[in-house]
Amino acid sequence: MLPQLKSLKSRLALWVFLPTLLISAIDLVVTYKSTDSIATLVQEQLLKGSAKIISEQLVSSDGGYEISIPPAAFELFASKYQDRVFYSVRSKDGRLIAGDEELASYRAGLQIEQEKYFLAKVRGEQVRVIVYAHALPSTSNNDFAITQVAQTLRSHDAFREDLFLLTMREHLILLSLVLLGLIIAFRWTLSPLIVFGEKLLKRQPGSLEKLDEDNAPDELRPVIFAMNDYVARLDKTLTSYEQFVANTAHQLRTSFAIVTSQINFGNRNSQLDQSQKDIFNAIQKTIVQGTKVINQLLVLASIEQNRHIKTQKTVTQFSDVIQAAIEELAPLAQQKNIDLGIDTLDENCAINAPRYLLRELISNLIDNAIQHMPLAGIVTVSLRKLEHAVLLVVSDNGPGIPATERNKVFERFYRLNEDKPNSSGLGLSIVKEICDMLNASITLSSPEHETGLIVSIEFRDKPV
């Protein structure tokens, strides 16, 4: 039983090439038998010609027989295979007139001018023999003689093999042409399927954009229709989920805001002792951290909801966004004695992206660097225009990220250091989502001879 083939090419090749191979094999068997018949027919014609030449030389003279056999009678059998040829001429009563005694007298009945062919053995080698009866023209008493000519089968077998090999070569050429034709046909016929697969591979992760079925081959349209239907249902499910997350986060943020106002009101009570104030401050710090996480979840939900909506991109001056983010986060950097500054800031760098996305991106990068920096450090921002891109670099001299962990830090809620309570594990995942949405590439690296982290983001769209 043949194993199940998963490849369409293998299935097509099997159902096209195997029947061709089977037909070719059957034809070779028939051809082998045909070549044997052809080789036998050729040998019989040579034997008949030789027998006639020999018989025509026999004459009756004075109650006896005279015969002079010309060389042409045996030159018919000349070949490189050096067949052995035997002959005999006998009278009608079986007496040997000329030739080889090994050729026994033919005992079966034979009409004049009639020939018979059969296989025999002479001197231990198989031969094909012709028996030919011919009348003697110089007699009037219906006298006749019987001529036998035998030839070994060396030329016969060689001729048969040559014919068969010639046919086999033709079949091999035919099968090669069929195989080559299948390869070319597969490449041409299945090229739309290959192109379709390549387009799917190039799509952004999580893309729910419908596939175009107008220019697709008829055979691919049911697949595209099914995929589009699945994408539509999946988009509806994810939208409901994202809406649920957004609504939940909004409700939590409102509740946290109420709790924060109540804590602030409680802190104004003059009768609180120091331990109670410390508890209120700890609760307020936790609420602030929770509010930050909720805000980040809202940002992620907003990015997911707007990723596949094709809207006209707005041009944003990136340098203005960076300066605003640094001014906003400067107090936090001062609290930790961190030098937050700008190395290079090209004011001519404009990006085709909404301002709020760029603000979230740079704010999360700077905040992430500050949060993971020990006391006293340096965080530097650089923005410059390349030939066909804009390059943003945020570097610090903090603990850095090990090379083995750099892919994991983009996962949601992944924290490199579980002991840091202020880390939500969402900052770099938000940055990665924004980069994917803006068709930008992000790489993490370390300074050559120092500790720290270098985050490089290249906006590949043609800068404005």
Secondary structure, 3 states (H helix, E strand, C coil): CCCCCCCHHHHHHHHHHHHHHHHHHHHHHHHHHHHHHHHHHHHHHHHHHHHHHHHCCEEEECCEEEECCCCHHHHCCCCCCCCCEEEEEEECCCCEEEECCCCCCCCCCCCCCCEEEEEEEECCEEEEEEEEEEECCCCCCCCEEEEEEEEECHHHHHHHHHHHHHHHHHHHHHHHHHHHHHHHHHHHHCHHHHHHHHHHHHCCCCCCCCCCCCCCCCCCHHHHHHHHHHHHHHHHHHHHHHHHHHHHHHHHHHHHHHHHHHHHHHHCCCCCCHHHHHHHHHHHHHHHHHHHHHHHHHHHHHHHHHCCCCCCCCEEEHHHHHHHHHHHHHHHHHHCCEEEEEEEECCCCEEECCHHHHHHHHHHHHHHHHHCCCCCEEEEEEEEECCCCEEEEEEECCCCCCHHHCCHHHCCCCCCCCCCCCCCCCHHHHHHHHHHHCCEEEEEECCCCCCCEEEEEEECCCCC
